[in-house]
């Protein structure tokens, strides 16, 4: 019997790619195999010039319960742990470095590195009964790498409280703290994700790619350098045919006639 893929890959006619974590019996924990499969899936998306949006979803009752603790405990060496967390960090950075928006579709629980995965996605929609935590501290292991993502999405005190208490927060609390964007009833989760997807794919791919890259780049610089970088990025964006058409359409009081084919991202 052939083994199910650890990450399922689907793409619709609009270029919307859905990557589904597929270890439901293990709450989609991030084993070495799962991390490798997710990295390969993200690399595949990056090489696909027709991809417009990525949705990271999960099979079963949980989005992701973090690292596979049984696997981690089986090889307790500093070298192994450093390689594992470097592998995980590369996956997380690959999400941010993709030139298209990435949306987390979250249900059940998202804990530790699973919560980190939600935070690293550009956008996130969660079912109302979802719970979030960075609970490693309850086991004596401070969630340092999830803390990198949390501290860049939540307010400092909110992020630190989650890290030092390990307590669960609700979907509504996660939205209020800035971890996710939208909350939906469980039966309406896919419809809410689709509303967000539809709004994004209606926009020119070139503007989204340039904007996402600038958004994260400027966050890591001082405000003067950020404004200089943003000005250069916006000037280049303005010279793109999609932007010129969009502005002219606004002046003419008509819908923009954007090309259906997404711009080459390479």
C-alpha positions as CSV (number, residue, x, y, z in Angstrom):
1,X,0.0,0.0,0.0
2,X,1.4,3.4,-1.0
3,X,1.9,5.9,1.8
4,X,-0.2,9.1,1.7
5,X,1.9,12.2,0.9
6,X,2.8,14.3,4.0
7,X,1.7,17.4,2.2
8,X,-1.1,17.4,-0.4
9,X,-0.8,19.9,-3.3
10,X,-3.8,21.2,-5.3
11,X,-4.1,24.2,-7.6
12,X,-7.3,25.6,-9.1
13,X,-7.8,27.4,-12.4
14,X,-7.1,30.8,-10.8
15,X,-3.7,29.7,-9.6
16,X,-4.8,29.3,-6.0
17,X,-2.5,26.6,-4.5
18,X,-3.7,24.7,-1.4
19,X,-1.0,22.8,0.6
20,X,-2.6,20.5,3.1
21,X,-0.6,19.1,6.0
22,X,-1.5,15.4,6.0
23,X,-0.5,13.7,9.3
24,X,-4.0,13.9,10.9
25,X,-3.3,11.0,13.3
26,X,-0.3,12.9,14.7
27,X,-2.2,16.3,14.7
28,X,0.0,17.3,11.7
29,X,3.1,17.6,13.9
30,X,6.2,18.9,12.1
31,X,8.4,15.8,11.9
32,X,11.6,16.0,9.8
33,X,9.6,14.4,7.0
34,X,6.8,16.8,7.3
35,X,9.2,19.8,7.2
36,X,11.0,18.4,4.2
37,X,7.7,17.8,2.4
38,X,6.4,21.3,3.2
39,X,9.8,22.8,2.0
40,X,9.5,20.9,-1.2
41,X,5.9,22.1,-1.7
42,X,6.9,25.7,-1.1
43,X,9.8,25.4,-3.5
44,X,7.4,24.0,-6.1
45,X,5.1,27.0,-5.7
46,X,8.0,29.4,-6.0
47,X,8.9,27.8,-9.3
48,X,5.3,28.1,-10.6
49,X,4.8,31.4,-12.4
50,X,1.1,30.8,-12.6
51,X,0.5,30.5,-8.8
52,X,-1.3,33.5,-7.3
53,X,-2.1,32.6,-3.7
54,X,-1.2,29.8,-1.3
55,X,-3.5,28.4,1.3
56,X,-1.8,26.3,4.0
57,X,-4.5,23.9,5.4
58,X,-4.5,20.7,7.5
59,X,-6.3,17.4,7.4
60,X,-8.1,16.2,10.5
61,X,-9.1,17.8,13.7
62,X,-6.0,19.9,14.3
63,X,-4.0,22.4,12.3
64,X,-0.6,21.6,13.8
65,X,0.6,20.5,17.2
66,X,4.1,21.7,16.7
67,X,7.3,19.6,16.5
68,X,7.1,15.8,16.8
69,X,8.2,15.4,20.4
70,X,8.7,11.7,20.2
71,X,11.0,12.1,17.2
72,X,12.9,14.9,19.0
73,X,13.3,12.8,22.2
74,X,14.7,9.8,20.2
75,X,17.9,11.6,19.3
76,X,18.9,14.0,22.1
77,X,22.0,15.6,20.7
78,X,22.9,19.3,20.3
79,X,23.8,18.8,16.7
80,X,20.5,17.1,15.9
81,X,18.5,19.8,17.6
82,X,20.4,22.6,15.8
83,X,19.8,20.9,12.4
84,X,16.1,20.4,13.2
85,X,15.5,24.0,14.2
86,X,17.5,25.3,11.3
87,X,15.3,23.1,9.0
88,X,12.2,24.5,10.6
89,X,13.5,28.1,10.3
90,X,14.1,27.7,6.6
91,X,10.5,26.5,6.0
92,X,9.2,29.5,8.0
93,X,11.4,31.9,6.0
94,X,10.4,30.3,2.7
95,X,6.8,31.3,3.4
96,X,7.8,34.9,4.0
97,X,10.0,34.9,0.9
98,X,7.4,33.6,-1.5
99,X,6.4,36.4,-3.9
100,X,2.7,35.8,-3.3
101,X,0.3,35.9,-0.3
102,X,0.1,32.9,2.0
103,X,-3.0,32.3,4.0
104,X,-3.3,29.9,7.0
105,X,-6.6,28.0,7.2
106,X,-6.7,27.0,10.9
107,X,-8.9,24.6,12.8
108,X,-8.7,22.7,16.1
109,X,-5.4,23.7,17.7
110,X,-2.2,25.4,16.6
111,X,0.4,25.0,19.3
112,X,4.2,25.7,19.6
113,X,5.7,25.5,16.1
114,X,2.2,25.1,14.7
115,X,1.3,28.5,16.2
116,X,4.6,29.7,14.7
117,X,3.5,28.5,11.3
118,X,0.2,30.5,11.6
119,X,2.2,33.6,12.6
120,X,4.6,33.3,9.7
121,X,1.8,33.1,7.1
122,X,0.9,36.5,5.7
123,X,-2.7,36.1,6.6
124,X,-4.7,33.7,8.7
125,X,-8.4,32.6,9.0
126,X,-9.4,30.4,11.9
127,X,-12.6,28.5,13.0
128,X,-14.2,30.0,16.0
129,X,-13.4,26.9,18.2
130,X,-9.7,27.0,17.4
131,X,-7.2,27.4,20.2
132,X,-3.6,28.7,20.0
133,X,-0.7,28.3,22.4
134,X,3.1,28.3,22.6
135,X,3.1,25.7,25.3
136,X,6.7,24.5,25.3
137,X,7.4,26.3,28.6
138,X,5.0,23.8,30.3
139,X,7.6,21.1,29.4
140,X,10.6,23.2,30.4
141,X,11.3,24.2,26.8
142,X,10.8,27.9,26.1
143,X,9.4,28.3,22.6
144,X,12.2,30.5,21.4
145,X,11.8,30.0,17.6
146,X,8.0,30.6,17.7
147,X,8.8,33.7,19.8
148,X,10.5,35.2,16.7
149,X,7.3,35.0,14.7
150,X,5.0,36.0,17.6
151,X,7.0,39.1,18.5
152,X,6.7,40.3,14.9
153,X,2.9,39.8,14.8
154,X,1.6,40.5,18.3
155,X,2.4,43.4,20.7
156,X,5.5,42.6,22.8
157,X,3.6,42.1,26.1
158,X,1.0,39.9,24.5
159,X,3.6,37.7,22.8
160,X,5.7,37.4,25.9
161,X,2.7,36.5,28.0
162,X,1.9,33.6,25.7
163,X,5.5,32.5,25.8
164,X,6.0,32.5,29.5
165,X,2.6,31.1,30.5
166,X,2.0,28.5,27.8
167,X,-1.7,29.2,28.2
168,X,-4.2,28.7,25.4
169,X,-6.0,31.7,23.8
170,X,-9.2,31.6,21.8
171,X,-9.6,32.4,18.1
172,X,-11.2,35.8,19.1
173,X,-8.3,36.5,21.4
174,X,-5.9,35.5,18.6
175,X,-7.6,38.0,16.3
176,X,-7.6,40.8,18.8
177,X,-3.9,40.2,19.5
178,X,-3.0,40.3,15.8
179,X,-2.1,36.6,15.3
180,X,-4.9,36.0,12.9
181,X,-7.1,38.2,10.6
182,X,-10.6,36.6,10.6
183,X,-12.7,34.2,12.7
184,X,-15.4,32.1,11.1
185,X,-17.9,29.5,12.3
186,X,-16.5,26.0,11.7
187,X,-19.0,25.4,8.9
188,X,-18.1,28.7,7.2
189,X,-14.3,28.4,7.4
190,X,-13.8,27.5,3.8
191,X,-16.2,30.3,2.6
192,X,-14.3,32.9,4.7
193,X,-11.0,31.8,3.3
194,X,-12.5,32.0,-0.2
195,X,-13.7,35.5,0.4
196,X,-10.1,36.5,1.3
197,X,-8.6,34.6,-1.7
198,X,-11.1,36.1,-4.1
199,X,-10.2,39.6,-3.0
200,X,-6.5,38.9,-3.5
201,X,-6.6,37.2,-6.9
202,X,-8.5,40.1,-8.3
203,X,-5.4,42.3,-7.9
204,X,-2.3,42.4,-10.2
205,X,0.3,39.7,-9.2
206,X,3.2,42.1,-9.9
207,X,1.9,44.7,-7.3
208,X,1.3,42.0,-4.7
209,X,4.8,40.5,-5.2
210,X,6.6,43.8,-4.9
211,X,4.4,44.9,-2.0
212,X,4.9,41.8,0.0
213,X,8.7,41.9,-0.4
214,X,8.8,45.5,0.6
215,X,6.4,45.0,3.5
216,X,8.7,42.5,5.3
217,X,11.9,44.2,4.2
218,X,11.0,47.6,5.7
219,X,9.9,46.1,9.0
220,X,13.6,45.2,9.7
221,X,15.0,48.7,9.0
222,X,14.8,52.1,10.6
223,X,12.0,54.4,9.5
224,X,14.2,56.6,7.3
225,X,15.5,53.7,5.3
226,X,12.1,52.1,5.2
227,X,10.6,55.2,3.6
228,X,13.4,55.4,1.1
229,X,13.0,51.7,0.2
230,X,9.2,52.1,0.0
231,X,9.5,55.2,-2.3
232,X,11.7,53.3,-4.7
233,X,9.5,50.3,-4.7
234,X,6.3,52.4,-5.3
235,X,8.0,54.3,-8.1
236,X,9.0,51.1,-9.9
237,X,5.5,49.7,-9.2
238,X,3.9,52.8,-10.8
239,X,5.8,52.2,-14.0
240,X,4.4,48.7,-14.4
241,X,1.6,48.5,-17.0
242,X,-0.9,47.1,-14.4
243,X,-0.5,50.2,-12.2
244,X,-0.6,52.6,-15.1
245,X,-3.8,50.9,-16.3
246,X,-5.3,50.9,-12.8
247,X,-4.7,54.6,-12.3
248,X,-6.0,55.4,-15.8
249,X,-9.1,53.3,-15.2
250,X,-9.7,55.3,-12.0
251,X,-9.4,58.6,-13.9
252,X,-11.7,57.3,-16.6
253,X,-14.2,55.9,-14.0
254,X,-14.1,52.4,-15.4
255,X,-13.0,49.0,-14.2
256,X,-9.3,48.3,-14.9
257,X,-8.6,46.0,-17.9
258,X,-5.8,43.9,-16.3
259,X,-4.3,41.0,-18.3
260,X,-5.6,37.6,-17.1
261,X,-2.1,36.0,-17.2
262,X,-0.1,36.7,-13.9
263,X,3.2,38.5,-14.3
264,X,6.4,36.4,-14.3
265,X,7.7,36.4,-10.8
266,X,11.3,35.4,-11.7
